[in-house]
């Protein structure tokens, strides 16, 4: 029996299964091609004075397959992420492989009151979702899929999901390891994508051993910038445990979150010799973890008929120890916002604060910084990603007072946001020429974000945006450690085309 015959037979079997009504199986196949062309002149950090802007196009190609039956749902998504021109027109194996599995999970129904074939009726619904999966809770403030990034975010986790009498509860766990190779002992975890080699202080290339994360090399330059961070970068926890509870009350929704993430302990170390030079970093071979607990809640709702008011209020706190073993004290994140919507137009204010360190009162071995976990900072603290994204955020925390204006039409939608950013806590100017501790001005800058989206057709969305950051010396110093060396105005423009066909959809 030939391979081609077997292939045709398998395809015929799938076709018969999908077309047999009594099996009630549902298949879905969604494609996505998203290109984004950007002109960057000060994104995430203020640009160097006189520097030329960057210009490039990146793209995501994703294929998502879904299968649903009475007691199981299966999801699988594969994606390729790249920058145009990143590979030669004819690539070799040395160019690497950027194709990856974004999601691969199964959701098994354990209890279902609506299913008469399941005898137990203890609760309304219970299922287990296990595998690589996106996790999105509330508005993605603390836990989200970070979809703005072309590579997105996913978690390797197990979720037990329950529903009863209008309440919904998710219990989740995850436990990360670097490898399953034979001969390894213990469960030590290196929390980053570690380079295979690094330049030493003598400009010699040294191989990086397993369990070692290089942070400082030639000339004191960082080898891995922001080597260990939780938001906008790599998935950094050793393990996590979470509980999420929610319920709707008429036009309001309440949710509560407890999220505990654990970080592998490390010791400061180096590799190399006096003759080759050294690479300094962290060696993750210490028993135990530093555990951090984030807890709090959110209320969202709406009121009105002809004129609607959408509102939100939230508050979260952190305790325990951060990834570096610092004791977390009085770390908090809270805020509120509202949108008044009349017809196609909406406008409303908001304010939120993310706590940071106060240089006047901070004690050794402690931190007051709140880390907004694994959310989507691009959605909240300005589209130019100056805060809590890939380039970090000021140690003094953040205050964000903003106004949002939006128009929502049948095919065209626009948003215009104005953010006033300031430090949340006192930060000293610690430049060498300062003879005494001098507090910096609290103002970080004002950002203006304009975005327009237009539906070209059922499956194609066109999006364009333009943003300006009017920054200050405080922004330059707290993000980059210098003053009067960067332009104080950063700009960004982009054009994105998002094609997302549903291959099984009927006309």
Secondary structure, 3 states (H helix, E strand, C coil): CCHHHHHHHHHHHHHHHHHCHHHCCEEEEEEEEEEEEEEEECCCCCCECCCCCEEEEEEEEEEEEEEECCCEEEEEEEEEEEECCCCCCCCCHHHCCCEEEEEEEEEEEEEECCCCCCCCCCCCEEEEEEEEECCCCCCCCCECCCCCCCCCCCEEEEEEEEEECCEEEEEEEEECCCCCCCCCCCCCCCCCCCCCEEECCCCCEEECCCCEEEEECHHHCECCCCCCCCCCCCCCCCEEEEEEEEEEECCEEEEEEEEEEEEECCEEEEEEECCCEEEEEEECCCCCEEEEEEEEEEEEEEECCCEEEEEEEEEEEEEEECCCCCEECCEEEEEEEEEEEECCEEEEEEEEEECCCCCCCCCCCEECCCCCCECCHHHCCCCCCCCCECCECCCCCEEEEEEEEEEECCCEEEEEEEEEEECCCCCEECCCCCCCCEECCCEEEEEEEEEEEEEEECCEEEEEEEEEEEECHHHHHHHHCCCCCECCEEEEEEEEEEECCECCCCC
